[in-house]
């Protein structure tokens, strides 16, 4: 419980910090603050289990500028079996909406924390479009110093997300994801997921998904994940 409180407290403190620019914004240049807290029956990253099938608490807070710039932090409780019990991700980037397509570029710093802390930088780029009947996004992420699942191994991750709203049920959305991680010197990994999300209230989202990975290890075991998010 101490860890859960620390994660959620960090998110709330981050929210207080990033709201300060918004108070000084003018009509043509302003910041929007977006945040959420939640929990899930398992915490997964690209199909791999980071909480060993245990319940995870997580949260996020970000500041988004009217000109397209953004900055924020995510946090979650984990249990990787190696003594690590928290994950953080600091990010900063720029999003360009051309009307038809949205281009996004960001730098991220992933942190895995326990008896010590390890950090892994990552560069990301994506392109997305809302076709009305479906929303599609494709992207590439490059981690030159590896990630938590394969430290010191170059990672080149490509993915495609497809979200399809239920006809006549705008609060329900089918979520699909396929990703492929090319890892220099190690076996490459496929991951995929299929799920559904539903807003039971304006700011409360429930989601259920089945997630799978081609990694033939315990952390790559398939399974269902049930989660809830509360947006602020």
MARNUMI-763041 format. One record per residue: x, y, z of N, C-alpha, C, CB in turn. Coordinates in steps of 0.001 Angstrom, whole numbers, plus 500000, padded with zeros to 6 digits. Glycine has a CB too. Example, Ala and Ser with C-alpha at 12.3 -4.5 7.8 and 13.67 -1.06 7.14 Angstrom:
2
<<513190 494310 507800> <512300 495500 507800> <513200 496700 507800> <511308 495527 509046>>
<<512850 497750 507080> <513670 498940 507140> <512900 500030 507870> <514084 499402 505725>>
This chain:
232
<<500814 498793 500000> <500000 500000 500000> <500853 501265 500000> <499077 500002 501200>>
<<502036 501207 500670> <502906 502377 500676> <503314 502755 499263> <504146 502120 501530>>
<<503632 501715 498448> <504062 501984 497073> <502924 502616 496276> <504539 500683 496386>>
<<501705 502073 496421> <500562 502624 495705> <500366 504093 496057> <499293 501825 496024>>
<<500470 504410 497361> <500306 505796 497795> <501406 506683 497214> <500312 505881 499328>>
<<502634 506152 497158> <503752 506949 496618> <503535 507257 495140> <505092 506205 496808>>
<<503093 506235 494371> <502866 506434 492945> <501789 507485 492712> <502472 505116 492276>>
<<500658 507345 493409> <499552 508271 493213> <499897 509664 493714> <498308 507761 493915>>
<<500650 509734 494827> <501065 511041 495345> <501974 511759 494365> <501772 510885 496688>>
<<502888 511007 493732> <503795 511598 492746> <503027 512180 491575> <504795 510558 492247>>
<<501988 511449 491127> <501179 511938 490013> <500476 513233 490383> <500153 510885 489591>>
<<499904 513280 491592> <499186 514477 492027> <500126 515666 492211> <498444 514198 493329>>
<<501330 515417 492736> <502303 516492 492881> <502727 517013 491520> <503522 516015 493669>>
<<502897 516087 490556> <503235 516507 489197> <502160 517374 488599> <503467 515307 488315>>
<<500903 517065 488909> <499796 517871 488413> <499864 519299 488931> <498474 517243 488805>>
<<500210 519452 490209> <500333 520785 490795> <501448 521570 490132> <500585 520690 492297>>
<<502566 520876 489856> <503728 521538 489264> <503437 522039 487864> <504914 520596 489234>>
<<502812 521171 487019> <502637 521552 485622> <501472 522501 485415> <502442 520327 484778>>
<<500621 522693 486399> <499521 523633 486213> <499969 525075 486288> <498456 523389 487237>>
<<501151 525350 486830> <501586 526723 486996> <501701 527493 485693> <502889 526744 487692>>
<<502192 526893 484548> <502237 527657 483306> <500859 528065 482817> <502930 526861 482241>>
<<499834 527269 483116> <498507 527555 482591> <497956 528862 483135> <497561 526421 482918>>
<<498298 529190 484396> <497751 530393 485000> <498286 531659 484348> <498053 530411 486474>>
<<499439 531540 483686> <500044 532714 483059> <499754 532778 481562> <501544 532712 483291>>
<<498975 531821 481053> <498738 531757 479625> <497772 532839 479177> <498209 530395 479242>>
<<497921 533296 477937> <496978 534253 477381> <495991 533523 476474> <497719 535370 476605>>
<<495127 534286 475802> <494064 533684 475010> <494601 532899 473822> <493115 534750 474526>>
<<495749 533300 473279> <496288 532657 472089> <497314 531578 472405> <496906 533685 471195>>
<<497769 531524 473626> <498780 530548 474015> <498453 530050 475410> <500210 531159 473962>>
<<498103 528795 475502> <497644 528272 476783> <498042 526804 476930> <496116 528433 476916>>
<<497921 526316 478146> <498199 524923 478485> <496920 524240 478947> <499290 524829 479576>>
<<496733 523002 478519> <495680 522139 479046> <496338 521043 479883> <494810 521526 477890>>
<<495738 520752 481017> <496251 519704 481888> <495338 518489 481788> <496357 520199 483359>>
<<495925 517337 481494> <495177 516087 481427> <495825 515078 482366> <495126 515539 479970>>
<<494997 514367 483135> <495540 513392 484076> <494529 512290 484329> <495933 514069 485396>>
<<495035 511154 484827> <494165 510058 485226> <494887 509191 486251> <493733 509216 483998>>
<<494096 508446 487011> <494598 507393 487886> <493803 506139 487575> <494483 507788 489405>>
<<494369 504976 487892> <493661 503746 487580> <494304 502532 488214> <493587 503559 486098>>
<<493748 501385 487880> <494265 500113 488373> <493926 499035 487355> <493677 499763 489779>>
<<494737 497983 487327> <494489 496868 486416> <494897 495566 487083> <495252 497059 485084>>
<<494365 494461 486577> <494657 493151 487152> <496051 492656 486801> <493634 492148 486689>>
<<496691 493314 485862> <498076 493006 485484> <498627 494239 484785> <498167 491720 484553>>
<<499907 494530 484971> <500514 495666 484284> <501406 495117 483182> <501326 496574 485274>>
<<501071 495460 481945> <501806 494932 480798> <502399 496057 479973> <500896 494067 479928>>
<<503552 495760 479405> <504247 496694 478534> <504603 495954 477257> <505521 497288 479223>>
<<503934 496318 476160> <504154 495668 474865> <503987 494153 474982> <505557 496008 474323>>
<<502941 493753 475668> <502604 492347 475805> <503325 491611 476913> <502873 491671 474549>>
<<504330 492229 477539> <505119 491571 478578> <504633 491982 479967> <506611 491908 478415>>
<<504621 491031 480880> <504099 491259 482224> <505166 491922 483100> <503628 489928 482858>>
<<504772 493051 483704> <505684 493765 484598> <505232 493713 486060> <505812 495211 484155>>
<<504033 493181 486303> <503556 493091 487685> <503316 491650 488104> <502278 493896 487856>>
<<503811 490690 487301> <503731 489267 487648> <502293 488822 487885> <504569 488979 488887>>
<<501362 489403 487162> <499967 489027 487305> <499271 489620 488512> <499865 487570 487368>>
<<499947 490530 489225> <499344 491168 490394> <498667 492473 489993> <500404 491427 491481>>
<<497758 492948 490848> <497081 494215 490614> <498088 495362 490659> <495961 494434 491653>>
<<497958 496279 489711> <498858 497422 489609> <498059 498715 489678> <499677 497361 488304>>
<<498570 499678 490419> <498013 501034 490427> <498884 501913 489542> <497930 501613 491883>>
<<498268 502798 488791> <499030 503643 487880> <498359 505000 487739> <499174 502969 486506>>
<<499082 505932 487152> <498540 507267 486940> <499393 508038 485959> <498437 508023 488257>>
<<498863 509169 485513> <499561 509985 484531> <499105 511425 484662> <499319 509463 483101>>
<<500011 512363 484399> <499646 513768 484306> <500489 514409 483212> <499843 514499 485671>>
<<499854 515210 482374> <500570 515854 481280> <500051 517252 481034> <500459 515031 480013>>
<<500930 518113 480553> <500574 519488 480187> <500727 519615 478674> <501475 520547 480947>>
<<499660 520086 478010> <499618 520151 476553> <499402 521596 476119> <498501 519233 475987>>
<<500349 522110 475347> <500300 523497 474911> <499484 523632 473635> <501710 524041 474698>>
<<498869 524773 473468> <498036 525018 472292> <498833 524982 470991> <497342 526353 472424>>
<<500146 525171 471073> <500990 525141 469875> <501479 523742 469526> <502176 526051 470063>>
<<501112 522745 470346> <501466 521370 470024> <502498 520733 470927> <501952 521313 468658>>
<<503166 521513 471759> <504173 520956 472661> <503505 520328 473883> <505173 522047 473098>>
<<504145 519313 474445> <503604 518687 475650> <504730 518087 476490> <502574 517600 475281>>
<<504423 517880 477772> <505367 517304 478722> <504578 516628 479821> <506325 518383 479303>>
<<505110 515544 480378> <504363 514857 481423> <505125 513695 482024> <503060 514369 480880>>
<<504433 512951 482893> <505033 511811 483566> <503961 510765 483830> <505719 512242 484882>>
<<504326 509494 483657> <503492 508353 484022> <504157 507619 485179> <503272 507397 482804>>
<<503362 506926 485982> <503910 506120 487066> <503040 504909 487315> <504044 506946 488343>>
<<503650 503803 487754> <502892 502577 488017> <503618 501725 489042> <502671 501779 486717>>
<<502847 500955 489792> <503424 499956 490688> <503627 498664 489901> <502510 499716 491938>>
<<504767 498014 490081> <505091 496792 489352> <505678 495759 490311> <506079 497086 488197>>
<<505939 494568 489780> <506638 493518 490522> <507295 492610 489497> <505661 492711 491466>>
<<508548 492918 489142> <509226 492181 488078> <509975 490949 488565> <510180 493085 487374>>
<<509881 490643 489879> <510562 489481 490418> <512038 489695 490670> <510388 488342 489504>>
<<512524 490906 490401> <513940 491219 490592> <514134 492298 491656> <514564 491671 489270>>
<<513088 492558 492439> <513185 493551 493498> <512724 494937 493093> <514579 493628 493973>>
<<512278 495095 491837> <511793 496395 491380> <510288 496504 491596> <512138 496613 489894>>
<<509844 497662 492095> <508430 497795 492446> <507772 499053 491897> <508281 497777 493927>>
<<508442 499797 491042> <507826 500994 490468> <508419 501287 489091> <508018 502209 491406>>
<<507579 501829 488236> <508024 502255 486912> <507580 503691 486688> <507464 501320 485799>>
<<508466 504513 486163> <508123 505887 485805> <508481 506118 484342> <508858 506910 486725>>
<<507847 507103 483753> <508159 507465 482376> <507942 508963 482206> <507286 506655 481368>>
<<509035 509692 482050> <508975 511120 481785> <509022 511326 480269> <510146 511880 482500>>
<<508209 512232 479764> <508157 512411 478317> <507970 513882 477961> <507024 511571 477713>>
<<508442 514228 476779> <508264 515559 476208> <508217 515406 474700> <509410 516539 476647>>
<<507347 516176 474055> <507232 516004 472621> <506468 517116 471938> <506583 514713 472327>>
<<506166 516869 470669> <505456 517839 469835> <504473 517087 468940> <506454 518689 468979>>
<<503243 517585 468866> <502208 516979 468047> <501718 517999 467019> <501036 516470 468925>>
<<501685 517596 465765> <501259 518468 464669> <499998 517894 464034> <502388 518626 463607>>
<<498898 518641 464140> <497624 518226 463562> <497402 519003 462268> <496446 518455 464564>>
<<497456 518317 461126> <497304 518975 459835> <495851 519017 459377> <498147 518273 458796>>
<<494957 518448 460174> <493565 518364 459778> <493193 516985 459287> <493269 519375 458718>>
<<494074 516376 458516> <493863 515000 458055> <494658 514009 458893> <494252 514864 456580>>
<<495929 514331 459096> <496804 513442 459850> <497379 514169 461066> <497940 512913 458952>>
<<497729 513373 462071> <498401 513902 463255> <499783 513258 463331> <497568 513627 464564>>
<<500815 514095 463333> <502190 513632 463440> <502687 513922 464859> <503104 514318 462368>>
<<503336 512931 465457> <503765 513077 466839> <505224 512628 466980> <502846 512262 467784>>
<<506013 513452 467703> <507417 513139 467948> <507701 513382 469427> <508365 513999 467036>>
<<508409 512445 470070> <508646 512603 471500> <509954 511935 471933> <507477 512024 472292>>
<<510456 512414 473066> <511579 511805 473764> <511065 511341 475116> <512785 512805 473916>>
<<511436 510116 475515> <510958 509566 476770> <512118 508975 477563> <509882 508503 476517>>
<<511953 509009 478877> <512944 508424 479773> <512220 507478 480717> <513725 509526 480563>>
<<512389 506187 480464> <511754 505165 481288> <512643 504844 482486> <511472 503887 480461>>
<<512029 504739 483657> <512760 504399 484862> <512160 503187 485546> <512784 505573 485812>>
<<512997 502244 485941> <512594 501071 486716> <513248 501185 488075> <512992 499729 486001>>
<<512443 501156 489144> <512944 501492 490473> <512701 500372 491477> <512294 502770 490965>>
<<513705 500145 492320> <513623 499165 493397> <514738 499435 494378> <513702 497716 492856>>
<<515623 498464 494547> <516803 498707 495377> <517716 499737 494731> <517568 497403 495618>>
<<517611 499869 493419> <518315 500915 492671> <517398 501357 491535> <519712 500403 492120>>
<<517856 502292 490714> <517052 502777 489595> <517842 502663 488297> <516610 504237 489831>>
<<517168 502172 487264> <517759 502099 485940> <516907 502933 484993> <517872 500622 485448>>
<<517572 503661 484070> <516868 504550 483159> <517198 504187 481719> <517229 506016 483443>>
<<516166 504261 480849> <516317 503889 479449> <515655 504957 478567> <515698 502483 479180>>
<<516446 505709 477807> <515862 506719 476910> <515269 506071 475667> <516921 507756 476504>>
<<514277 506738 475090> <513625 506221 473892> <513134 507382 473035> <512451 505283 474264>>
<<513271 507228 471727> <512802 508211 470759> <511599 507625 470031> <513935 508607 469753>>
<<510512 508407 469930> <509287 507890 469334> <508748 508829 468254> <508232 507672 470412>>
<<508122 508234 467249> <507443 508993 466209> <506224 508198 465755> <508400 509295 465010>>
<<505131 508905 465469> <503926 508217 465021> <503126 509110 464087> <503066 507791 466220>>
<<502242 508478 463316> <501299 509177 462454> <499945 508523 462653> <501744 509138 460947>>
<<498890 509340 462764> <497561 508795 463024> <496519 509578 462241> <497240 508828 464532>>
<<495348 508937 462099> <494240 509600 461416> <492924 509023 461925> <494355 509436 459872>>
<<491962 509904 462093> <490617 509509 462475> <489749 509509 461224> <490035 510458 463569>>
<<489297 508309 460808> <488477 508184 459613> <486981 508221 459932> <488817 506900 458888>>
<<486644 508482 461184> <485254 508490 461583> <484784 507107 461992> <484394 509021 460466>>
<<484853 506155 461067> <484476 504776 461368> <485586 504038 462098> <484119 504037 460090>>
<<486796 504570 462062> <487937 503937 462729> <489046 504958 462913> <488451 502717 461919>>
<<489834 504709 463946> <491011 505534 464225> <492233 504632 464114> <490925 506216 465649>>
<<493208 505029 463323> <494394 504201 463113> <495655 505005 463410> <494431 503656 461668>>
<<496627 504339 464027> <497905 504979 464335> <499022 503975 464126> <497925 505528 465788>>
<<500082 504417 463489> <501277 503606 463319> <502482 504364 463826> <501470 503208 461851>>
<<503451 503652 464385> <504588 504350 464953> <505840 503505 465042> <504241 504847 466296>>
<<506919 504192 465415> <508224 503569 465589> <508867 504137 466841> <509130 503794 464346>>
<<509468 503262 467650> <510180 503666 468860> <511572 503059 468845> <509408 503236 470134>>
<<512572 503884 469111> <513962 503436 469100> <514565 503650 470485> <514786 504192 468014>>
<<515049 502564 471076> <515697 502628 472388> <517158 502232 472212> <514979 501695 473432>>
<<518069 503207 472074> <519470 502901 471759> <520230 502234 472888> <520178 504149 471377>>
<<519714 502298 474113> <520381 501653 475246> <519537 500531 475832> <520695 502679 476327>>
<<518595 500027 475053> <517761 498932 475509> <516597 499401 476353> <518581 497956 476283>>
<<515836 498428 476855> <514686 498686 477715> <514745 497743 478910> <513348 498513 476935>>
<<513726 497832 479776> <513741 497012 480987> <513792 495517 480672> <512517 497316 481834>>
<<513169 495114 479553> <513109 493695 479197> <514402 493189 478562> <511956 493453 478251>>
<<515248 494084 478065> <516511 493695 477435> <517498 494855 477535> <516292 493282 475945>>
<<518071 495091 478720> <519015 496208 478907> <520236 496072 478002> <519466 496284 480372>>
<<520742 497215 477549> <521960 497279 476732> <521815 496606 475372> <523102 496644 477476>>
<<520576 496406 474933> <520317 495829 473617> <519470 496815 472814> <519601 494440 473738>>
<<519973 497263 471666> <519223 498208 470834> <517849 497643 470487> <520006 498535 469545>>
<<516812 498469 470636> <515446 498031 470363> <514817 498956 469328> <514598 498008 471665>>
<<514201 498344 468289> <513485 499087 467250> <512064 498522 467193> <514214 498979 465838>>
<<511132 499268 467755> <509770 498763 467920> <508822 499487 466982> <509302 498920 469375>>
<<508112 498737 466165> <507105 499299 465272> <505741 498715 465642> <507453 499008 463775>>
<<504688 499496 465420> <503367 499042 465846> <502273 499716 465022> <503157 499327 467341>>
<<501090 499108 465087> <499885 499668 464489> <498745 499466 465479> <499564 499002 463100>>
<<497997 500536 465758> <496796 500485 466593> <495585 500804 465727> <496898 501480 467795>>
<<494504 500066 465938> <493253 500324 465234> <492114 500311 466245> <493011 499273 464107>>
<<491430 501442 466373> <490301 501574 467290> <489026 501756 466475> <490510 502767 468272>>
<<488027 500926 466774> <486773 500965 466014> <485610 501112 466988> <486602 499681 465137>>
<<484863 502227 466924> <483711 502386 467814> <482571 501454 467414> <483225 503840 467804>>
<<481819 500990 468423> <480648 500179 468144> <479581 501041 467449> <480091 499554 469453>>
<<478955 500518 466393> <477852 501254 465764> <476728 501502 466770> <477312 500481 464541>>
<<476251 502712 466831> <475138 503107 467687> <475477 503108 469175> <473981 502195 467447>>
<<476713 502758 469513> <477139 502757 470922> <478440 503549 471031> <477328 501288 471465>>
<<478374 504858 471027> <479587 505677 470973> <480491 505551 472191> <479211 507099 470804>>
<<479968 505051 473305> <480793 504904 474508> <481625 503627 474503> <479915 504926 475737>>
<<481387 502739 473530> <482105 501476 473435> <483045 501502 472235> <481120 500293 473328>>
<<484267 501012 472437> <485267 501003 471364> <486037 499695 471372> <486236 502190 471509>>
<<486201 499089 470197> <487055 497915 470039> <488488 498391 469845> <486589 497026 468836>>
<<489415 497834 470626> <490823 498239 470586> <491678 497087 470078> <491306 498695 471984>>
<<492472 497344 469051> <493387 496318 468542> <494797 496887 468442> <492915 495792 467162>>
<<495776 496030 468614> <497186 496457 468593> <498052 495304 468093> <497656 496923 470014>>
<<499008 495627 467237> <500029 494681 466800> <501378 495397 466831> <499715 494118 465364>>
<<502381 494762 467442> <503707 495367 467516> <504806 494356 467246> <503918 496001 468873>>
<<505955 494850 466819> <507104 493984 466525> <508365 494671 467002> <507198 493656 465004>>
<<509098 494011 467890> <510307 494563 468492> <511537 493859 467929> <510264 494428 470030>>
<<512350 494609 467181> <513612 494083 466657> <514701 494403 467676> <513955 494693 465240>>
<<515285 493359 468269> <516266 493537 469339> <517623 493034 468861> <515825 492789 470633>>
<<518571 493924 468782> <519903 493613 468268> <520582 492575 469156> <520765 494891 468179>>
<<520899 491413 468579> <521600 490375 469324> <520701 489452 470113> <522560 490997 470243>>
<<519382 489688 470091> <518434 488814 470781> <517270 488500 469851> <517925 489469 472095>>
<<516456 487527 470274> <515310 487166 469450> <514325 488328 469366> <514615 485915 470010>>
<<513743 488505 468187> <512731 489542 468008> <511403 489077 468598> <512568 489896 466510>>
<<510520 490038 468919> <509283 489705 469625> <508078 490336 468934> <509359 490169 471087>>
<<507066 489514 468697> <505749 490004 468304> <504898 490203 469548> <505061 489026 467319>>
<<504000 491174 469521> <502969 491258 470541> <501684 491756 469914> <503404 492178 471696>>
<<500564 491355 470490> <499279 491807 469984> <498254 491809 471111> <498806 490915 468819>>
<<497214 492584 470917> <496141 492621 471906> <494821 492931 471213> <496440 493668 473006>>
<<493750 492457 471813> <492397 492705 471343> <491523 492965 472554> <491854 491511 470498>>
<<490813 494082 472544> <490018 494406 473714> <488888 495356 473412> <490882 494986 474769>>
<<488223 495776 474475> <487114 496713 474366> <487168 497673 475540> <485754 495970 474321>>
<<486829 498923 475289> <486745 499917 476357> <485347 500516 476368> <487820 501028 476176>>
<<484918 500945 477558> <483587 501532 477693> <483628 502616 478755> <482530 500453 478050>>
<<483050 503758 478445> <482907 504832 479421> <481566 504648 480132> <483003 506246 478737>>
<<481643 504280 481417> <480418 504087 482195> <479906 505411 482745> <480661 503101 483342>>
<<480796 506396 482853> <480453 507767 483170> <481317 508647 482286> <480660 508087 484693>>
<<481127 509940 482358> <481884 510838 481483> <483385 510710 481678> <481465 512269 481721>>
<<483832 510420 482909> <485267 510392 483189> <485759 509056 483726> <485607 511467 484167>>
<<484957 507992 483638> <485368 506675 484129> <485336 505680 482978> <484450 506198 485292>>
<<486483 505068 482716> <486613 504133 481605> <486958 502737 482122> <487687 504620 480612>>
<<486217 501738 481656> <486526 500337 481925> <487079 499713 480654> <485268 499562 482426>>
<<488057 498835 480794> <488589 498156 479618> <488951 496722 479944> <489808 498895 479075>>
<<488749 495864 478962> <489084 494449 479065> <489801 494054 477784> <487807 493566 479302>>
<<490968 493424 477917> <491733 493040 476734> <492410 491703 476940> <492769 494105 476395>>
<<492687 491047 475832> <493500 489831 475833> <494828 490193 475187> <492786 488637 475069>>
<<495925 489966 475903> <497232 490386 475420> <498168 489188 475296> <497835 491442 476355>>
<<498981 489215 474267> <499855 488081 473973> <501209 488558 473468> <499204 487155 472941>>
<<502218 487740 473703> <503572 488013 473221> <504196 486708 472735> <504449 488665 474339>>
<<505080 486816 471744> <505753 485627 471222> <506947 485205 472075> <506209 485878 469801>>
<<507290 485996 473106> <508417 485656 473966> <508066 484428 474796> <508796 486848 474881>>
<<508861 483375 474659> <508590 482110 475337> <509203 482110 476737> <509137 480929 474512>>
<<508700 483019 477559> <509102 483108 478957> <507876 483455 479795> <510233 484166 479152>>
<<508024 483379 481122> <506884 483644 482003> <506324 485047 481795> <507292 483462 483460>>
<<507205 486031 481534> <506720 487404 481381> <505959 487598 480076> <507883 488379 481444>>
<<506058 486640 479151> <505358 486733 477882> <504074 485923 477846> <506255 486289 476782>>
<<503641 485396 478985> <502446 484561 479046> <501193 485344 478663> <502286 483975 480443>>
<<500341 484714 477838> <499092 485348 477414> <498152 485522 478601> <498409 484517 476312>>
<<497198 486441 478448> <496206 486568 479495> <495273 487744 479300> <496878 486686 480806>>
<<494159 487702 480039> <493209 488802 480047> <493630 489839 481078> <491786 488293 480338>>
<<493378 491107 480759> <493683 492212 481664> <492433 493077 481788> <494909 493053 481152>>
<<491973 493271 483014> <490833 494129 483293> <491328 495386 483995> <489771 493391 484155>>
<<490882 496541 483533> <491373 497790 484120> <490302 498858 484212> <492530 498315 483318>>
<<490593 499886 485002> <489717 501033 485139> <490557 502294 485208> <488818 500900 486384>>
<<490080 503371 484579> <490749 504671 484618> <489736 505737 485019> <491397 505012 483242>>
<<490195 506672 485840> <489393 507836 486203> <490138 509066 485711> <489128 507905 487755>>
<<489507 509830 484818> <490136 510990 484207> <489752 512258 484964> <489737 511104 482726>>
<<490695 513198 484990> <490474 514478 485672> <490663 515638 484690> <491440 514628 486881>>
